[in-house]
Amino acid sequence: MSNSHGLRTTGTHTGNFGKSKVKGNPGQLDLTKEILNRDNLHIPARDEAFSRLVDAYNKTADPKIKATLWDMLKRRKATLQEHIVEPKTTISEFGEYCRRVR
């Protein structure tokens, strides 16, 4: 028998590679037709969603949630800032010579 290093690579694959079979509990979620109705669905705009994240960050006392929210807000702030690229001003004499010759 070959060494499989703890991974099950034979038999029926259920998507739970390397673990024993895990069965989901479909009865735990309350997904009724009223909840899944498209008329009641409200997806907030991007700015509103991030303002809600800021409110949640300010209100929570749980350090794990606070760290996760901070990471999300930090990435959002990085996308809003403009990246300033400064042009190179130092040109060597050899580079100037090559530019003139070409």
MOPAC internal coordinates of N, CA, C and O (Angstrom, degrees):
PM7 1SCF
backbone

  N    0.0000 0     0.00 0     0.00 0    0    0    0
  C    1.4466 1     0.00 0     0.00 0    1    0    0
  C    1.5228 1   108.70 1     0.00 0    2    1    0
  O    1.2310 1   120.37 1   -47.25 1    3    2    1
  N    1.3119 1   116.89 1   132.75 1    3    2    1
  C    1.4589 1   120.44 1  -177.17 1    5    3    2
  C    1.5254 1   111.15 1   -81.69 1    6    5    3
  O    1.2310 1   121.93 1   -20.88 1    7    6    5
  N    1.3134 1   113.91 1   159.12 1    7    6    5
  C    1.4468 1   119.73 1   179.18 1    9    7    6
  C    1.5288 1   109.09 1   -83.64 1   10    9    7
  O    1.2310 1   119.88 1   -58.97 1   11   10    9
  N    1.3160 1   117.84 1   121.03 1   11   10    9
  C    1.4648 1   121.33 1  -177.97 1   13   11   10
  C    1.5221 1   111.78 1  -100.73 1   14   13   11
  O    1.2310 1   119.85 1  -175.15 1   15   14   13
  N    1.3168 1   117.88 1     4.85 1   15   14   13
  C    1.4615 1   123.26 1   178.41 1   17   15   14
  C    1.5262 1   112.62 1    56.80 1   18   17   15
  O    1.2310 1   120.17 1  -149.32 1   19   18   17
  N    1.3030 1   117.29 1    30.68 1   19   18   17
  C    1.4499 1   120.80 1   175.71 1   21   19   18
  C    1.5120 1   114.53 1    86.33 1   22   21   19
  O    1.2310 1   119.82 1   175.10 1   23   22   21
  N    1.3361 1   117.94 1    -4.90 1   23   22   21
  C    1.4616 1   119.72 1   178.85 1   25   23   22
  C    1.5133 1   110.01 1   -98.07 1   26   25   23
  O    1.2310 1   121.05 1   -42.73 1   27   26   25
  N    1.3023 1   115.61 1   137.27 1   27   26   25
  C    1.4617 1   119.58 1   176.86 1   29   27   26
  C    1.5126 1   107.71 1   -86.83 1   30   29   27
  O    1.2310 1   120.44 1   -68.89 1   31   30   29
  N    1.3166 1   116.77 1   111.11 1   31   30   29
  C    1.4570 1   121.16 1  -178.50 1   33   31   30
  C    1.5107 1   112.38 1  -113.27 1   34   33   31
  O    1.2310 1   120.06 1  -174.16 1   35   34   33
  N    1.3104 1   117.49 1     5.84 1   35   34   33
  C    1.4583 1   120.69 1   178.06 1   37   35   34
  C    1.5189 1   108.47 1  -124.94 1   38   37   35
  O    1.2310 1   121.09 1   -17.12 1   39   38   37
  N    1.3051 1   115.52 1   162.88 1   39   38   37
  C    1.4601 1   119.70 1   179.59 1   41   39   38
  C    1.5208 1   111.24 1    88.83 1   42   41   39
  O    1.2310 1   120.69 1    11.10 1   43   42   41
  N    1.3133 1   116.29 1  -168.90 1   43   42   41
  C    1.4619 1   121.76 1  -178.47 1   45   43   42
  C    1.5127 1   110.18 1   -77.17 1   46   45   43
  O    1.2310 1   121.10 1   -53.32 1   47   46   45
  N    1.3232 1   115.50 1   126.68 1   47   46   45
  C    1.4596 1   120.09 1   179.81 1   49   47   46
  C    1.5223 1   109.02 1   -91.28 1   50   49   47
  O    1.2310 1   121.06 1   -54.87 1   51   50   49
  N    1.2991 1   115.58 1   125.13 1   51   50   49
  C    1.4615 1   120.85 1  -178.89 1   53   51   50
  C    1.5133 1   112.29 1  -106.69 1   54   53   51
  O    1.2310 1   119.40 1  -176.75 1   55   54   53
  N    1.3077 1   118.75 1     3.25 1   55   54   53
  C    1.4490 1   121.15 1  -176.98 1   57   55   54
  C    1.5153 1   112.23 1    94.72 1   58   57   55
  O    1.2310 1   119.96 1   168.83 1   59   58   57
  N    1.3094 1   117.68 1   -11.17 1   59   58   57
  C    1.4573 1   121.97 1   178.42 1   61   59   58
  C    1.5216 1   108.53 1  -102.28 1   62   61   59
  O    1.2310 1   120.58 1  -111.69 1   63   62   61
  N    1.3256 1   116.50 1    68.31 1   63   62   61
  C    1.4478 1   120.66 1  -175.11 1   65   63   62
  C    1.5205 1   110.54 1   -67.94 1   66   65   63
  O    1.2310 1   120.52 1   -48.60 1   67   66   65
  N    1.2931 1   116.61 1   131.40 1   67   66   65
  C    1.4509 1   121.33 1   174.89 1   69   67   66
  C    1.5137 1   114.21 1    79.22 1   70   69   67
  O    1.2310 1   119.67 1   179.29 1   71   70   69
  N    1.2954 1   118.23 1    -0.71 1   71   70   69
  C    1.4615 1   121.61 1   179.02 1   73   71   70
  C    1.5127 1   108.39 1  -122.99 1   74   73   71
  O    1.2310 1   121.38 1   -16.41 1   75   74   73
  N    1.2905 1   114.97 1   163.59 1   75   74   73
  C    1.4524 1   117.97 1   172.62 1   77   75   74
  C    1.5216 1   107.41 1   -71.60 1   78   77   75
  O    1.2310 1   120.46 1   -17.27 1   79   78   77
  N    1.3132 1   116.72 1   162.73 1   79   78   77
  C    1.4580 1   120.66 1  -176.32 1   81   79   78
  C    1.5246 1   110.13 1   -63.52 1   82   81   79
  O    1.2310 1   121.24 1   -48.56 1   83   82   81
  N    1.3149 1   115.23 1   131.44 1   83   82   81
  C    1.4607 1   121.34 1   178.42 1   85   83   82
  C    1.5131 1   107.12 1  -114.81 1   86   85   83
  O    1.2310 1   120.97 1   -56.15 1   87   86   85
  N    1.3122 1   115.74 1   123.85 1   87   86   85
  C    1.4496 1   120.49 1  -178.49 1   89   87   86
  C    1.5229 1   109.55 1  -100.87 1   90   89   87
  O    1.2310 1   120.78 1   -48.76 1   91   90   89
  N    1.3132 1   116.12 1   131.24 1   91   90   89
  C    1.4578 1   120.15 1   177.61 1   93   91   90
  C    1.5187 1   110.56 1   -75.64 1   94   93   91
  O    1.2310 1   120.42 1   -22.69 1   95   94   93
  N    1.2845 1   116.80 1   157.31 1   95   94   93
  C    1.4597 1   122.03 1   178.07 1   97   95   94
  C    1.5196 1   108.87 1  -109.00 1   98   97   95
  O    1.2310 1   119.73 1   -87.92 1   99   98   97
  N    1.3330 1   118.12 1    92.08 1   99   98   97
  C    1.4563 1   120.02 1  -175.69 1  101   99   98
  C    1.5259 1   113.41 1   -68.54 1  102  101   99
  O    1.2310 1   119.17 1   161.20 1  103  102  101
  N    1.3117 1   119.19 1   -18.80 1  103  102  101
  C    1.4532 1   121.37 1  -178.21 1  105  103  102
  C    1.5108 1   113.70 1   -78.32 1  106  105  103
  O    1.2310 1   119.39 1   171.97 1  107  106  105
  N    1.3365 1   118.78 1    -8.03 1  107  106  105
  C    1.4594 1   120.80 1  -177.52 1  109  107  106
  C    1.5163 1   112.63 1   -79.13 1  110  109  107
  O    1.2310 1   119.57 1   150.96 1  111  110  109
  N    1.3051 1   118.43 1   -29.04 1  111  110  109
  C    1.4612 1   121.08 1  -179.42 1  113  111  110
  C    1.5224 1   109.71 1   -87.35 1  114  113  111
  O    1.2310 1   120.82 1   -42.95 1  115  114  113
  N    1.3188 1   116.03 1   137.05 1  115  114  113
  C    1.4506 1   121.20 1   178.95 1  117  115  114
  C    1.5229 1   107.98 1   -98.72 1  118  117  115
  O    1.2310 1   120.43 1   -95.59 1  119  118  117
  N    1.3234 1   116.78 1    84.41 1  119  118  117
  C    1.4557 1   121.97 1  -178.22 1  121  119  118
  C    1.5289 1   108.47 1  -108.11 1  122  121  119
  O    1.2310 1   121.17 1   -96.75 1  123  122  121
  N    1.3047 1   115.36 1    83.25 1  123  122  121
  C    1.4577 1   120.28 1   179.42 1  125  123  122
  C    1.5221 1   109.39 1   -91.27 1  126  125  123
  O    1.2310 1   120.25 1    -8.34 1  127  126  125
  N    1.3206 1   117.14 1   171.66 1  127  126  125
  C    1.4611 1   120.72 1   179.98 1  129  127  126
  C    1.5248 1   111.41 1   -66.11 1  130  129  127
  O    1.2310 1   120.36 1   150.31 1  131  130  129
  N    1.3355 1   116.92 1   -29.69 1  131  130  129
  C    1.4673 1   119.36 1   178.75 1  133  131  130
  C    1.5291 1   110.98 1   -68.39 1  134  133  131
  O    1.2310 1   120.63 1   143.01 1  135  134  133
  N    1.3209 1   116.41 1   -36.99 1  135  134  133
  C    1.4647 1   119.98 1  -179.92 1  137  135  134
  C    1.5225 1   110.81 1   -71.84 1  138  137  135
  O    1.2310 1   120.51 1   140.53 1  139  138  137
  N    1.3278 1   116.62 1   -39.47 1  139  138  137
  C    1.4605 1   120.84 1  -177.22 1  141  139  138
  C    1.5236 1   113.15 1   -86.02 1  142  141  139
  O    1.2310 1   119.58 1  -173.14 1  143  142  141
  N    1.3265 1   118.40 1     6.86 1  143  142  141
  C    1.4523 1   122.06 1  -179.78 1  145  143  142
  C    1.5318 1   110.07 1   -70.48 1  146  145  143
  O    1.2310 1   120.51 1   -46.52 1  147  146  145
  N    1.3028 1   116.64 1   133.48 1  147  146  145
  C    1.4502 1   121.80 1  -177.38 1  149  147  146
  C    1.5319 1   112.53 1   -71.27 1  150  149  147
  O    1.2310 1   119.72 1   155.72 1  151  150  149
  N    1.3170 1   118.14 1   -24.28 1  151  150  149
  C    1.4620 1   121.17 1  -179.11 1  153  151  150
  C    1.5246 1   111.64 1   -68.95 1  154  153  151
  O    1.2310 1   119.81 1   147.90 1  155  154  153
  N    1.3283 1   117.96 1   -32.10 1  155  154  153
  C    1.4579 1   122.06 1  -178.73 1  157  155  154
  C    1.5212 1   112.82 1   -87.01 1  158  157  155
  O    1.2310 1   120.18 1   175.59 1  159  158  157
  N    1.3137 1   117.27 1    -4.41 1  159  158  157
  C    1.4533 1   121.67 1  -174.61 1  161  159  158
  C    1.5254 1   110.44 1   -76.50 1  162  161  159
  O    1.2310 1   120.74 1   -50.96 1  163  162  161
  N    1.3283 1   116.20 1   129.04 1  163  162  161
  C    1.4674 1   121.28 1   177.15 1  165  163  162
  C    1.5267 1   108.11 1  -132.25 1  166  165  163
  O    1.2310 1   120.89 1   -68.30 1  167  166  165
  N    1.3158 1   115.91 1   111.70 1  167  166  165
  C    1.4572 1   121.25 1   176.04 1  169  167  166
  C    1.5218 1   106.55 1  -103.31 1  170  169  167
  O    1.2310 1   119.95 1   -61.31 1  171  170  169
  N    1.3324 1   117.69 1   118.69 1  171  170  169
  C    1.4670 1   119.29 1  -177.03 1  173  171  170
  C    1.5234 1   111.58 1   -69.46 1  174  173  171
  O    1.2310 1   121.63 1   -23.80 1  175  174  173
  N    1.3328 1   114.49 1   156.20 1  175  174  173
  C    1.4629 1   119.88 1   175.72 1  177  175  174
  C    1.5275 1   108.72 1   -66.12 1  178  177  175
  O    1.2310 1   120.92 1   -16.74 1  179  178  177
  N    1.3153 1   115.84 1   163.26 1  179  178  177
  C    1.4642 1   120.76 1  -175.23 1  181  179  178
  C    1.5264 1   112.14 1   -59.99 1  182  181  179
  O    1.2310 1   120.59 1   135.12 1  183  182  181
  N    1.3304 1   116.48 1   -44.88 1  183  182  181
  C    1.4632 1   119.30 1  -179.19 1  185  183  182
  C    1.5270 1   111.40 1   -66.06 1  186  185  183
  O    1.2310 1   120.61 1   140.15 1  187  186  185
  N    1.3303 1   116.43 1   -39.85 1  187  186  185
  C    1.4679 1   120.05 1   178.02 1  189  187  186
  C    1.5261 1   110.86 1   -64.74 1  190  189  187
  O    1.2310 1   120.45 1   140.48 1  191  190  189
  N    1.3250 1   116.74 1   -39.52 1  191  190  189
  C    1.4656 1   120.51 1  -179.81 1  193  191  190
  C    1.5323 1   110.20 1   -63.60 1  194  193  191
  O    1.2310 1   120.33 1   138.05 1  195  194  193
  N    1.3220 1   116.98 1   -41.95 1  195  194  193
  C    1.4582 1   118.73 1  -179.64 1  197  195  194
  C    1.5228 1   112.46 1   -74.09 1  198  197  195
  O    1.2310 1   120.06 1   151.98 1  199  198  197
  N    1.3287 1   117.48 1   -28.02 1  199  198  197
  C    1.4648 1   118.40 1   173.48 1  201  199  198
  C    1.5299 1   110.04 1   -69.07 1  202  201  199
  O    1.2310 1   120.19 1   146.61 1  203  202  201
  N    1.3284 1   117.25 1   -33.39 1  203  202  201
  C    1.4737 1   120.20 1   174.28 1  205  203  202
  C    1.5257 1   111.18 1   -66.59 1  206  205  203
  O    1.2310 1   120.42 1   143.51 1  207  206  205
  N    1.3401 1   116.81 1   -36.49 1  207  206  205
  C    1.4627 1   119.87 1   176.57 1  209  207  206
  C    1.5242 1   111.32 1   -64.87 1  210  209  207
  O    1.2310 1   120.48 1   142.18 1  211  210  209
  N    1.3337 1   116.69 1   -37.82 1  211  210  209
  C    1.4700 1   120.37 1   177.46 1  213  211  210
  C    1.5180 1   109.80 1   -64.77 1  214  213  211
  O    1.2310 1   120.26 1   137.12 1  215  214  213
  N    1.3377 1   117.10 1   -42.88 1  215  214  213
  C    1.4662 1   120.68 1   177.52 1  217  215  214
  C    1.5213 1   111.03 1   -61.23 1  218  217  215
  O    1.2310 1   120.76 1   136.63 1  219  218  217
  N    1.3409 1   116.15 1   -43.37 1  219  218  217
  C    1.4685 1   120.07 1   179.85 1  221  219  218
  C    1.5232 1   110.48 1   -64.63 1  222  221  219
  O    1.2310 1   120.30 1   141.33 1  223  222  221
  N    1.3376 1   117.04 1   -38.67 1  223  222  221
  C    1.4670 1   120.55 1   178.95 1  225  223  222
  C    1.5264 1   110.64 1   -63.52 1  226  225  223
  O    1.2310 1   120.46 1   139.17 1  227  226  225
  N    1.3250 1   116.73 1   -40.83 1  227  226  225
  C    1.4597 1   120.53 1  -179.05 1  229  227  226
  C    1.5295 1   112.55 1   -71.68 1  230  229  227
  O    1.2310 1   119.80 1   151.79 1  231  230  229
  N    1.3343 1   117.98 1   -28.21 1  231  230  229
  C    1.4627 1   121.16 1  -175.52 1  233  231  230
  C    1.5248 1   113.89 1   -89.80 1  234  233  231
  O    1.2310 1   119.51 1   153.07 1  235  234  233
  N    1.3245 1   118.54 1   -26.93 1  235  234  233
  C    1.4634 1   120.47 1  -172.84 1  237  235  234
  C    1.5233 1   111.71 1   -78.70 1  238  237  235
  O    1.2310 1   121.77 1   -28.09 1  239  238  237
  N    1.3386 1   114.21 1   151.91 1  239  238  237
  C    1.4606 1   120.69 1   176.23 1  241  239  238
  C    1.5296 1   110.76 1  -115.69 1  242  241  239
  O    1.2310 1   120.31 1   172.86 1  243  242  241
  N    1.3358 1   117.02 1    -7.14 1  243  242  241
  C    1.4608 1   121.77 1  -179.14 1  245  243  242
  C    1.5276 1   109.19 1   -75.75 1  246  245  243
  O    1.2310 1   119.44 1   -57.86 1  247  246  245
  N    1.3474 1   118.67 1   122.14 1  247  246  245
  C    1.4721 1   119.88 1  -176.28 1  249  247  246
  C    1.5196 1   113.82 1   -65.77 1  250  249  247
  O    1.2310 1   119.40 1   147.89 1  251  250  249
  N    1.3308 1   118.76 1   -32.11 1  251  250  249
  C    1.4668 1   120.17 1   179.87 1  253  251  250
  C    1.5210 1   110.89 1   -68.72 1  254  253  251
  O    1.2310 1   120.99 1   135.73 1  255  254  253
  N    1.3267 1   115.71 1   -44.27 1  255  254  253
  C    1.4657 1   119.32 1   178.92 1  257  255  254
  C    1.5149 1   109.90 1   -65.54 1  258  257  255
  O    1.2310 1   120.75 1   139.83 1  259  258  257
  N    1.3184 1   116.17 1   -40.17 1  259  258  257
  C    1.4640 1   120.52 1  -179.48 1  261  259  258
  C    1.5328 1   110.40 1   -63.15 1  262  261  259
  O    1.2310 1   120.10 1   139.14 1  263  262  261
  N    1.3285 1   117.41 1   -40.86 1  263  262  261
  C    1.4705 1   121.08 1   179.45 1  265  263  262
  C    1.5276 1   110.86 1   -66.07 1  266  265  263
  O    1.2310 1   120.30 1   139.23 1  267  266  265
  N    1.3328 1   117.02 1   -40.77 1  267  266  265
  C    1.4620 1   120.68 1   179.51 1  269  267  266
  C    1.5202 1   110.96 1   -66.16 1  270  269  267
  O    1.2310 1   120.70 1   135.46 1  271  270  269
  N    1.3290 1   116.27 1   -44.54 1  271  270  269
  C    1.4625 1   119.73 1   178.81 1  273  271  270
  C    1.5240 1   111.16 1   -64.53 1  274  273  271
  O    1.2310 1   120.42 1   141.09 1  275  274  273
  N    1.3342 1   116.80 1   -38.91 1  275  274  273
  C    1.4646 1   120.09 1   178.59 1  277  275  274
  C    1.5221 1   110.76 1   -62.13 1  278  277  275
  O    1.2310 1   120.43 1   139.71 1  279  278  277
  N    1.3284 1   116.79 1   -40.29 1  279  278  277
  C    1.4585 1   120.64 1   179.42 1  281  279  278
  C    1.5301 1   110.23 1   -63.96 1  282  281  279
  O    1.2310 1   120.24 1   137.35 1  283  282  281
  N    1.3287 1   117.15 1   -42.65 1  283  282  281
  C    1.4641 1   120.92 1   179.09 1  285  283  282
  C    1.5263 1   111.35 1   -64.55 1  286  285  283
  O    1.2310 1   120.73 1   136.89 1  287  286  285
  N    1.3240 1   116.22 1   -43.11 1  287  286  285
  C    1.4603 1   120.00 1  -179.24 1  289  287  286
  C    1.5283 1   111.69 1   -69.93 1  290  289  287
  O    1.2310 1   120.53 1   146.28 1  291  290  289
  N    1.3380 1   116.59 1   -33.72 1  291  290  289
  C    1.4642 1   120.54 1   178.54 1  293  291  290
  C    1.5278 1   110.09 1   -65.41 1  294  293  291
  O    1.2310 1   120.38 1   138.04 1  295  294  293
  N    1.3343 1   116.89 1   -41.96 1  295  294  293
  C    1.4586 1   120.01 1   178.30 1  297  295  294
  C    1.5303 1   111.16 1   -66.23 1  298  297  295
  O    1.2310 1   120.69 1   143.12 1  299  298  297
  N    1.3263 1   116.29 1   -36.88 1  299  298  297
  C    1.4714 1   120.46 1   178.49 1  301  299  298
  C    1.5345 1   110.05 1   -64.84 1  302  301  299
  O    1.2310 1   120.28 1   137.17 1  303  302  301
  N    1.3338 1   117.08 1   -42.83 1  303  302  301
  C    1.4580 1   120.99 1  -179.60 1  305  303  302
  C    1.5248 1   110.35 1   -64.28 1  306  305  303
  O    1.2310 1   120.43 1   143.69 1  307  306  305
  N    1.3258 1   116.77 1   -36.31 1  307  306  305
  C    1.4683 1   120.32 1   179.56 1  309  307  306
  C    1.5233 1   111.40 1   -66.29 1  310  309  307
  O    1.2310 1   119.97 1   148.99 1  311  310  309
  N    1.3358 1   117.66 1   -31.01 1  311  310  309
  C    1.4644 1   119.59 1   179.73 1  313  311  310
  C    1.5183 1   111.63 1   -77.38 1  314  313  311
  O    1.2310 1   119.96 1   157.10 1  315  314  313
  N    1.3374 1   117.67 1   -22.90 1  315  314  313
  C    1.4591 1   120.28 1  -178.04 1  317  315  314
  C    1.5183 1   113.09 1   -85.29 1  318  317  315
  O    1.2310 1   119.77 1   158.46 1  319  318  317
  N    1.3374 1   118.04 1   -21.54 1  319  318  317
  C    1.4550 1   120.85 1  -178.40 1  321  319  318
  C    1.5211 1   110.62 1   -78.64 1  322  321  319
  O    1.2310 1   121.57 1   -37.90 1  323  322  321
  N    1.3239 1   114.59 1   142.10 1  323  322  321
  C    1.4592 1   118.87 1   176.39 1  325  323  322
  C    1.5198 1   109.64 1   -80.31 1  326  325  323
  O    1.2310 1   121.24 1   -40.44 1  327  326  325
  N    1.3077 1   115.23 1   139.56 1  327  326  325
  C    1.4580 1   120.20 1   177.91 1  329  327  326
  C    1.5215 1   108.07 1   -92.10 1  330  329  327
  O    1.2310 1   121.02 1   -59.09 1  331  330  329
  N    1.3096 1   115.66 1   120.91 1  331  330  329
  C    1.4550 1   121.20 1  -179.26 1  333  331  330
  C    1.5226 1   108.54 1   -97.02 1  334  333  331
  O    1.2310 1   121.21 1   -59.51 1  335  334  333
  N    1.3148 1   115.29 1   120.49 1  335  334  333
  C    1.4540 1   120.86 1   178.53 1  337  335  334
  C    1.5117 1   107.36 1  -106.62 1  338  337  335
  O    1.2310 1   121.07 1   -62.96 1  339  338  337
  N    1.3128 1   115.56 1   117.04 1  339  338  337
  C    1.4590 1   120.10 1   180.00 1  341  339  338
  C    1.5243 1   109.18 1   -87.29 1  342  341  339
  O    1.2310 1   120.50 1   -49.22 1  343  342  341
  N    1.3180 1   116.64 1   130.78 1  343  342  341
  C    1.4697 1   118.72 1   179.89 1  345  343  342
  C    1.5257 1   110.35 1   -71.28 1  346  345  343
  O    1.2310 1   121.98 1   -30.29 1  347  346  345
  N    1.3028 1   113.81 1   149.71 1  347  346  345
  C    1.4614 1   118.65 1   177.26 1  349  347  346
  C    1.5222 1   108.76 1   -73.51 1  350  349  347
  O    1.2310 1   120.85 1   -48.15 1  351  350  349
  N    1.2969 1   115.99 1   131.85 1  351  350  349
  C    1.4654 1   119.82 1  -179.47 1  353  351  350
  C    1.5237 1   112.02 1  -107.84 1  354  353  351
  O    1.2310 1   120.33 1   166.11 1  355  354  353
  N    1.3263 1   116.97 1   -13.89 1  355  354  353
  C    1.4588 1   118.99 1  -178.85 1  357  355  354
  C    1.5241 1   109.48 1   -89.52 1  358  357  355
  O    1.2310 1   121.11 1   -64.05 1  359  358  357
  N    1.3052 1   115.49 1   115.95 1  359  358  357
  C    1.4640 1   121.93 1   178.07 1  361  359  358
  C    1.5160 1   106.94 1  -120.84 1  362  361  359
  O    1.2310 1   121.01 1   -52.92 1  363  362  361
  N    1.3121 1   115.67 1   127.08 1  363  362  361
  C    1.4591 1   119.33 1  -178.66 1  365  363  362
  C    1.5316 1   110.37 1   -75.49 1  366  365  363
  O    1.2310 1   121.20 1   -17.30 1  367  366  365
  N    1.2826 1   115.31 1   162.70 1  367  366  365
  C    1.4584 1   120.23 1   178.81 1  369  367  366
  C    1.5190 1   110.78 1   -65.10 1  370  369  367
  O    1.2310 1   120.53 1   144.08 1  371  370  369
  N    1.3322 1   116.59 1   -35.92 1  371  370  369
  C    1.4564 1   120.22 1   178.84 1  373  371  370
  C    1.5267 1   110.56 1   -66.44 1  374  373  371
  O    1.2310 1   120.51 1   139.55 1  375  374  373
  N    1.3160 1   116.62 1   -40.45 1  375  374  373
  C    1.4603 1   119.33 1   177.90 1  377  375  374
  C    1.5099 1   111.88 1   -64.41 1  378  377  375
  O    1.2310 1   120.31 1   141.55 1  379  378  377
  N    1.3098 1   117.00 1   -38.45 1  379  378  377
  C    1.4684 1   121.59 1   177.00 1  381  379  378
  C    1.5267 1   110.19 1   -66.15 1  382  381  379
  O    1.2310 1   119.96 1   141.44 1  383  382  381
  N    1.3122 1   117.69 1   -38.56 1  383  382  381
  C    1.4649 1   122.72 1   177.58 1  385  383  382
  C    1.5310 1   109.83 1   -63.28 1  386  385  383
  O    1.2310 1   120.29 1   134.50 1  387  386  385
  N    1.3334 1   117.05 1   -45.50 1  387  386  385
  C    1.4644 1   120.68 1  -179.97 1  389  387  386
  C    1.5249 1   110.36 1   -62.59 1  390  389  387
  O    1.2310 1   119.99 1   140.38 1  391  390  389
  N    1.3180 1   117.63 1   -39.62 1  391  390  389
  C    1.4729 1   121.10 1   179.82 1  393  391  390
  C    1.5216 1   110.87 1   -64.50 1  394  393  391
  O    1.2310 1   119.85 1   140.89 1  395  394  393
  N    1.3054 1   117.89 1   -39.11 1  395  394  393
  C    1.4701 1   120.97 1   179.71 1  397  395  394
  C    1.5224 1   111.28 1   -69.06 1  398  397  395
  O    1.2310 1   120.21 1   141.08 1  399  398  397
  N    1.3421 1   117.20 1   -38.92 1  399  398  397
  C    1.4578 1   121.74 1  -176.32 1  401  399  398
  C    1.5345 1   110.78 1   -70.67 1  402  401  399
  O    1.2310 1   120.05 1   142.94 1  403  402  401
  N    1.2830 1   117.51 1   -37.06 1  403  402  401
  C    1.4762 1   120.20 1  -178.50 1  405  403  402
  C    1.4845 1   108.51 1   -72.30 1  406  405  403
  O    1.2310 1   120.10 1   180.00 1  407  406  405

